[in-house]
C-alpha cells in the first residue's frame, strides 16, 4: 500500500514538473472564472486580491492628495504675504466663493468623474518637480491610435491645476480624442520661466510617450486657456526660436504639433499690466510672476512675433486658432485680435473665432456645464477630425451632453464671476 502511494506521488510530481508555467494574467483570469466550490474559495481569493490592489491604489491617491494639499496650503500662506489684505482682493475672493457655490452642482459631478472614472489616469509623472504631473483622459473606444490634445490650464499664473481640465477632457474623450492635462508650477512656487519650462517638459513627454497610452504621435494638438494660453504660446515660440538656432538638443519639435488652440489668452503683457492691476492682480505681484518689468517683452508672444530676430521662427509655427468672447473683461478680446494680426502679417497661418457676448469663463465653464451644443468645442473637434486620415472616425456617435447646472444658477454665476 505504501509503495503504491509513493508511486502515485512520484507520477503527480512528474506531471507538475512537465507542465509549462502559465503567465500571471492567465492565472489570475482562471482564478476569477473558476466556480466558487465548497471549501475551495478560489473566486473569493481573486476578489480579495482585487480589493487589496484597489485599497493600495486608494491609499496612494490619498497620500498624494495629502502631500499636494500641504504644499498648496504652504504656498497659499506665502501668496497671502504678497497680496496683503486689500479691498479689491477681498472683494474678488468673496466673488469667487459665490461663483463656485453657484456652479457646485456641476463641479460635484465633474469631480466624481475625475476621481472614479476608469478612463482617467491621474498624476502621470513627466518631470522631476513636484508639480510635474499630468492627467490622461482615455477614449472608451480603444481601436487604433487616437488624436491627442495636450492641454495647459489657466489660473492667473497662481491657481492653475491640471484638474481644471476635467470637463474639457471628458468632452473630448467622448469624441475619440485622448487628452493630456499638463500641470505646472504656479507662483510663488515658480515664476513664468519655470511655468514655460514645465509646459515644455510636459509637451515633450506627450510627444515621446503618448503612443503607449493609445495616442497617435503624428496627430498632437496644443491647447491653452487663459493664463495657460499665454504659457503655451510662449512655450511654442521659444521652441521655434531654439530650432532656428544651432545645437538645439530639445526632446520635442514644433513640427510634431498639428495646431495650437488659444482660448481667452493674453499675448501682450505690456498692455495688460495696468489692466490686471485694476482688477486686483496688483502690478507688483504681476511683475514678480513675470520676472520683472524688463522681462515683459520676452514673455509677450505678440511682441516676440514682431521681433525681426525671431522672424524665421514664425515660419515654423503650426496653424494657430484663437477663441475669445467679446464680453471678456478679464482679458479683452482685443488681445487675440492683435495677436492674430501680428501672426498673419509675418506669414503664420492664424484664425480668430469671436463669440458675441461671451465672458472669460463662458467658453470654458458655463457653456459646457449648460449641456447641448458647444460651439467652441465643435470648432476644435472639426479641425482635428479634418486632419484624420481614417474617415470612419467621422461617424463616431457622440452622446448629447446633458445639462449639469440649472440655467438660473449659470446666469447668477455669470453676474458674480470675478473673472
MIVEXLUM-76576 format. One record per residue: residue in one letter; x, y negated, z negated of N, C-alpha, C in turn. Coordinates in pm, whole numbers, plus 50000, padded with zeros to 5 digits. Layout:
aXYZXYZXYZ ...
//
This chain:
x500835012050000500005000050000500864987550000 x501924987349916502824975849909503584974050039 x503954985350103504654984650231503764978450336 x502454982150336501514976850436501324961850416 x501234957250289501084942950263502324935250305 x503484941250282504734934750323504804933250474 x504364943950547504364943250694503424932350744 x502244931350684501284921050726501854907150701 x502534905050588503134892050558504204888550659 x504994898650701506054896250799505464892250933 x504374899050974503724895851102503174881651098 x502494877850988501934864350976503034853850980 x504154856450916505264846950917505824845251056 x505934856651128506434855951266505514847851354 x504184849551338503224841951418503314827051390 x503514823551263503624809451228504854803251289 x505994810551286507244805151340507194803951490 x506454812851558506384812451705505394802151755 x504524796951668503514787351712504124773651721 x504044766751838504644753451851503914743551762 x504674734351698504034724551609503194714951688 x502034711251634501164701751702501554687651663 x501234678051750501564664051723500684658951611 x501164648951535500374643651423498994638851464 x498854631351580497504627051616496554638551642 x497074649251707496224660751736495794667551607 x496734668651512496394674951385495344666951311 x495514653651315494524645151247493174646451311 x493164647051446491884648251516491214661451485 x492014672151478491454685351448490864685551308 x491564679151216491074678951079489764671351069 x489654660551148488424652751143487254660451203 x487524668451308486454675551376486084688551308 x486934693451217486684706351153485454705451064 x484674716551057483484716250971483874716050825 x483004710350745483234709950601482724722950540 x483604733150527483244746250477483304746450324 x482504754850264482524755650116483914759150066 x484414751249975485704754249915486884749549997 x486654744850121487794740850205488064725750195 x487044717650223487214703150210488114697050315 x488134702650439489034697550543488694683250581 x487394680950615486994667650657487064657750542 x486844663050420486914654050306488334648350292 x489354656450319490724651650311491014641450420 x490464643550541490684634150651490044620750620 x488824621150568488144608650531488904601550421 x489394609150325490164603250217491424596550269 x492074603150367493294597350424492994584250495 x491874583950572491494571550641491184560550539 x490524564350431490204554550326491464548650265 x492484557350241493734552350184494434542950281 x494394546150411495024537350510494354523750514 x493004523750514492274511150516492514503150389 x492594510250275492854503450149494234496950150 x495194504350207496544498550216496574486350305 x495844487050420495774475550510495094463750443 x494034466550367493324455850297494214449350192 x494994457450119495904451850018496964443150082 x497464447450200498454439150270497844425850312 x496584426450363495914414050404495704404750285 x495304410450171495094402350051496414396050006 x497484404050007498784398849967499264387650059 x499054389650189499444379350285498614366750266 x497304368650243496434357050222496824349550095 x497194356749989497614350149865498884342149886 x499834347849961501084340749988500834328150070 x499944329250171499644317650253498894307050173 x497984311450085497254301950001498194294249909 x499154301249851500134294749765500944284549845 x501374288449964502164279450048501344267150086 x500084269250127499254257950169498944248750051 x498744254349933498494246149815499704237349783 x500884243249791502094235549764502274224349867 x502024227549993502174217450098501104206650085 x499904210450039498844200550019499234190549913 x499844195249804500274186249699501364176849749 x502264182049831503294173349890502644162949981 x501664167650060500984158550153500254147550078 x499664150849964498934140749885499864129649839 x501124133049814502074122749775502314112949890 x502264118050014502404109250130501154100650149 x499984106950136498744099950167498364089750062 x498634092849934498134084249828496614085549818 x496024077449735494574077649718494024064249769 x493714064049898493204051949959491744053649999 x491084042250022489664042450055489404050250183 x490184047550286489964054350414490144069350402 x491174073250329491454087550317490334094650242 x489864088450132488784094450054487514095450138 x487224084850214486034084950299486114096050404 x487274097750465487444108250566487334122150504 x487874123550383487814136550316486384140350283 x485604130850232484204133650199483404136750325 x483694129550433483014132250560483344146250609 x484594150450593485004163850634484254174450554 x484074172150423483354181650339481904183050386 x481234171750412479854172150459479754178950595 x480684175950682480714181850816480844197050806 x481744201650719481974216050702480734222950645 x480074216650548478874222650488477744224150590 x477594214250677476514214750776476754225850879 x478004228550909478324238951007478604252550943 x478434253250810478784265450736478064277950787 x476764277450827476124289850877476884296150993 x477404287751083478184293051195479564297451152 x480194289751063481534293251017481564306750946 x480524309550867480474322350794480464333950893 x479694332750999479624343551098480944345151173 x481594333951202482874334551272483944340551181 x483924336751053484894342250957484704357350942 x483454361750937483184376150927483764383451049 x483534377851167484104383851288485624384151280 x486214373251234487674372151230488304382851140 x487674385451026488284394650930487864409250948 x486724411651011486214425351013486054431251154 x486244423451258486124429051393487364437351426 x487134448951486488244457451528488974451751648 x488404441451712489034435451830490034424551794 x490154421251666491054410551622492264416651551 x493444413051598494684417151532495324404651475 x495314403551343495744391351278497224391751241 x497814379951245499154377451191500224386451252 x500264387151384501354393951454502584384751448 x503704390051402504904381951382505584379051515 x505914366151540506644362751662507954355551636 x508224352051509509454344951476509824346751330 x510834339451285511374341251150510734332151047 x510094321151090509494311850994508194317650937 x507814313350815506584318850753505334316750838 x505264305750914504084303250995504224308751137 x505274316051164505464321851298504634334551312 x503324332751321502374343651335501364339951445 x500744349951501499674347451598498604358151584 x497394354351621496254363651620495914367551763 x495554380251782495184385351914493714389251915 x493024385052019491624388652039491574397452164 x491314410252141491404420352246490034423052306 x489884422452439488584425952500488214440352473 x486924443052465486464456752440486744465952558 x486694460452679487004468352798488514469652811 x489014481852794490464483952795490974489852926 x490204488453034490644493453164491444482653235 x492694485653264493544476353338494084465253248 x495064458053301495654446853229494754434553240 x494624427153130493714415853122494464402553135 x493814392453194494404378953191494554374353047 x495514365453024495894361752888495814346652871 x495274342352757495284328352717496134327052591 x497184318752599497974315152481497434301852430 x496864301952310496144290252260496864283852142 x497064270652149497664262852041496564254351979 x496254256651852495124249951788495454235651750 x494384227751726494554214151679494564213451527 x494494201151474494504199251329495294187051287 x495374176751375496034164051342497484165951299 x498144176651346499534179751313499714182651164 x498604183551089498654185150943497914197550896 x496754200350954495924211550905495694221951014 x496554222651112496404232751216496554246751160 x495784256151213495854270151168495344279151279 x495974290451297495614299551406494174304351397 x493634305151275492264309751257491234300351318 x491614287551343490684278051404490294282651545 x491064291351605490764295751741489864307951749 x489274312051636488464324351634487264323451727 x486584312051728485384310651810485724311251958 x486774303851999487204304352138487714318152175 x488484324452083488994337752109487894347852131 x486844346852051485714356252065485014354252199 x484744341752234484034338952359484824343552481 x486134341252482486944345252596487134360452600 x487274366752483487434381352480486174388152534 x484994382352508483754387752562483754387452714 x484554378652772484624377252917485834384352977 x486424393452899487514401652950488864394752952 x489044384552869490304377052864490934379052727 x492194383152723492924385152598493434371552550 x493244368652422493614355552367494644357352255 x495694349252261496704348852154496694334852093 x496244333651968496204320851897497494319051819 x498284309251858499634307451804499604297951684 x500134302351572500274293751454501614286551461 x501744275551386502984267951387503084260051257 x504294255551225504494247651104503774234251116 x503074230351009502414217351001503264207850917 x502954195050925503574185250838502934186450698 x503714186150588505144182750579506094194650585 x505584206650613506474218150625507414216450742 x506974209450845507794206950962507354194251031 x508164189251119507824177551199507554181951343 x507304172351431506874175751566507894184551639 x509184182351614510194190751677510064205351638 x509754207651510509544221351462508294227551524 x507244219351538506004224351596506204228551741 x506924220451816507204223651957508074236251965 x509044237351876509904249251874509084261851844 x508184261051746507344272551713506444276351829 x505824266251893504944269152007505734275852120 x506964271352142507784277352247508094291952215 x508414294852088508684308652049507434317352063 x506274311652028505034319152041504724322352186 x504924312652274504694314852417505664325352470 x506924324652425507914334652468507494348652427 x506964349952304506504363152258505384368152347 x504444359452379503324363452465503834367752601 x504724359852661505234363152795505964376452798 x506684379452691507554391252693506934403752631 x505844402352554505314413952482503834416752504 x503154408052576501694409352583501254421752658 x502094427152744501724439152819501474450952725 x502184451452612501994462452518500654461652445 x499964450252456498654448652396497534448852500 x497884451852625496884452552730496754440052813 x497644430152794497604417752870498454418552995 x498114410553094498844410053220499894398953215 x501184402153211502224391753203502304383053328 x501614386953435501584378853557500424369053558 x499554369653456498394360653450498264355053309 x499144345553276499144339253144498794324453160 x497884319753076497404305953080497644299552943 x498104287052944498364279752820497214270052794 x496654270552672495544261852633495904255052501 x495614241852493495814234552369494624225652341 x494314223352213493174214952176493624204252078 x493284191552107493594180252020495104179351997 x495554179851872496994179451845497694191251912 x496994202651921497564214251989497764211852138 x496894203552199497074200052340498334191652358 x498574182652263499804174652268501034183352249 x501004192252150502154201052123502424210152243 x501364215952300501534224952414502074217452536 x501604205052559502094197252673503574193752654 x503964190052531505374187252503506224199752525 x505724211052481506444223752497506634226952645 x505584225152722505624228052865506634219152937 x506594206052908507504196752974508954199052930 x509154201652800510524204252751511114216552818 x510294226752837510774238852903511124236053050 x510294228253117510574224753256511864216753268 x512094207753173513324199753174514534208753151 x514414218353059515514227853036515844235653162 x514824239953232515054248153350515664240253465 x515534227053461516184218753563517654216753532 x518054218953406519454217553369520224230453395 x521454230653350522304242253370522444250153241 x522544263153258522814271953143521644273753049 x520424272653100519274274753013519144289552979 x519144292552849519074306452803517734309352738 x516704302752783515384304452722514834318352752 x513924322552666513344335952680512034335952758 x511614324252811510424323952895510594312852999 x509754313153100509864303553210508504297253238 x508534284653281507304277753320506594285153431 x507364291753518506784298953630505904310653585 x506044314953459505214325953408503804321553372 x503564308453368502254303253333501494299453460 x500264304053470499444301353588498824287453583 x498514282353462497884269253448497954264953302 x497774251853283497674246053148496324239053136 x495614241653024494334235152996494504226852869 x494294213752880494384204852765493004199852726 x492574202552602491254198852554491364187452454 x490844175852489490774164252398492144160652341 x493144160552428494504158052382494924143552392 x495994140152318496634126952326498014128552386 x498344120552487499564122852565500494110852569 x500104099652506500974088052497500914082752354 x501874086752272501844083452131502014068452107 x502664061552199502854047052184501514039852177 x500524045152246499184039052246498324043452129 x498754053852058497894060051957498284056751813 x499464050751792499914048151655498924039351580 x498604027851636497674018751569496254024351564 x495864031651669494534037651672494374047651557 x495374056251537495314065951427495344058951291 x496114048151283496214040851156494834035651114 x494094030251210492754025051179491794036151138 x492064048351179491174059551147491634067451025 x492674062950958493074069250832494354077350838 x494884080250957496194086750967497234075550973 x497674071350856498444059050843499734059450923 x500134047550965501284046151053502544052650994 x502784050550864503984056250801503974071550807 x502804077450784502704092050789502884096950932 x502204090351026502284094751164503724093951216 x504434083151183505834081951227506714092451159 x506374096351036507124107250971506904120351044 x505654122851086505364135051162506134135351293 x506204123651358506814122751492508304119651487 x508914120551367510364119051351510834104951382 x510024094951348510434081151362509934074551489 x509894061351486509374053751599510204055751724 x511504057951707512384059851823512104072951897 x511374082151835511074094951900509714095251970 x508944084451961507614084552019507634086952170 x508574080652239508674082852384509074097152416 x509974102652336510464116252357509344126552346 x508344123552262507244133052242505924127752299 x506014119652404504834114852476504864120452618 x504094130852646504134137052779503904127252894 x503014117652876502754108152983503994099853015 x504714095552910505944087952929507024096752990 x507104109252947508114118453000507914120853149 x506674121853193506394124253334506864112553420 x506754100253367507134088353443508624085853445 x509354092253354510804090253345511494095853469 x512304087653533512984092053656513944103553629 x514444104653504515384115353471514714129053468 x513404129253451512684142053445511804144253567 x512014136453671511164137253789511164151153851 x512334157553859512414170853920511704181353837 x511584178953704510924188753618509424189353644 x508844178253688507394177853712506994187553821 x507874189453919507564198554031507464212953986 x508014216153868507964229953818506674233053743 x505924222653709504754224753624503674232653697 x502924240853623501774247853683500614238053700 x499494242853750498304234353759497874229853620 x497414217453612497034211853483495574207453488 x494784212353393493364209053383493124202253249 x492564190253252492334182453132490834180853109 x490404182952984488994181852944488874171552833 x487864162752846487704152452743486264147452741 x485774144152622484464138152606484564123052610 x483614116352675483684101852687483374094652557 x482754101452460482454095552330483404100552222 x484604104252263485634108952170486284096652106 x486094095051973486664083551903487954087251831 x488234100051816489504104151753490664101951849 x490494106751972491484104452079490694100152202 x490784087652241489974082652353490214090552482 x489164091852561489274099252688490234092452785 x490534079652761491504072552846492874079352842 x493154086652734494434093852724494544104452834 x493494112252853493534122552956493514116253096 x492774105453112492724098853243494094093553282 x494774086853189496094081353220497114092453245 x497024103253170497954114453189497744120853325 x496494122753366496224128453498496774119453608 x496574106353596497084097053697498604097953708 x499284098553594500744099453595501214112453659 x500534123353630500904136253688500704136153839 x499564131253885499274131154028500224121954103 x500584110654044501494101354109502874107254131 x503244117054049504574123054059504544137354112 x503454140754182503424153154258502874165354189 x502384164154065501824175753996500364177754036 x499914190154026498504193354055497724191953924 x496984180953913496254178153789494794175153820 x493914179853730492474178153747491874173953614 x490864165253620490244159953499488754162753499 x488254167753384486834170153363486374161553245 x485544151553274484994142953169483564147253138 x483224147653009481894151952966481204140152898 x480184135252965479494123052921478864124952783 x479174115752691478564115752559479124125852461 x480114133652500480664143852410481744137752320 x481754142152193482724137252095483954146352092 x484834143551995486084150951985485854165651953 x484824168451874484584182251832483454189051909 x482694181551988481584187652063482074198952153 x483144196352228483604205952327484104218852263 x484724217552144485394229052085484574235951977 x483674228451909482924234351798481404234051819 x480824222151826479364221351829478764228551949 x479334226552069478774233052187478824248352179 x479964254352141479974269052125479034273852015 x478914266251905478014270351798476544269051839 x476294260651938474924258651985474414270652064 x475314278652120474924290352199474504286552339 x474074296452417473674293852555474874290952643 x474684282352742475754278952836476754269252772 x478014271552803479094262852757479874258352880 x479664245952922480214241253050481734241753053 x482374237152946483834237152946484394251252952 x483794260352874484254274152875484074280253014 x482974277053079482734282353212483764277253313 x484194264753297485224259253386486554266753368 x486904269253243488164276453216488104290653272 x487004297453245486854311253293486844311753445 x486224301753511486164301553657487564300553716 x488424292353657489804291153707490534304353692 x490374310753576491064323453551490544334353644 x489244334753664488644345053749489064343253896 x489194330953940489594328554079491014333354108 x491814334654003493184339854020493234354954007 x492094361253979492054375653953492024383354084 x493034391354113493024399054237492004410454236 x491544414354116490584425254104489174419554110 x488524420854222487194414854241486154421154150 x486404433354102485404439954019485174432653887 x486214425353839486054418153712485104406353726 x484834402353849483904391253870482494395053826 x482194408053821480844412553791480704417153646 x481644412953560481574416653419480314410753357 x479534419153292478294414753228478634408853091 x478354395953074478674388952950477374385652877 x477264389552751476034386352676475904371252658 x474664366352663474424352152641474734348852496 x475584338752476475974335052340474754330352262 x474534335952144473384332052063473744320051975 x472734312751937472924301051851473374305351712 x474384298451659474904301551526474514291251422 x474114279151466473744268451373472494261551427 x471504258751343470304251651390470654238051449 x469844233551544470154221251617470174209051526 x469254208051430469224196151345470494195151260 x471074206651222472314206351145473494202351234 x473474206351359474504202251453474464187151476 x473264181651488473134167351511473594159351388 x473254164351268473724157651147475244158451135 x475794170151167477244171851161477944162251258 x477334160251372477904150951472477944136751417 x476944133051338476874119451286477884116951172 x478164127351092479064125450978480484129851009 x480724135151128482054140451161483154129951142 x484234133551073485344124151056486274123751177 x485994132351275486924133451388486504124251503 
//
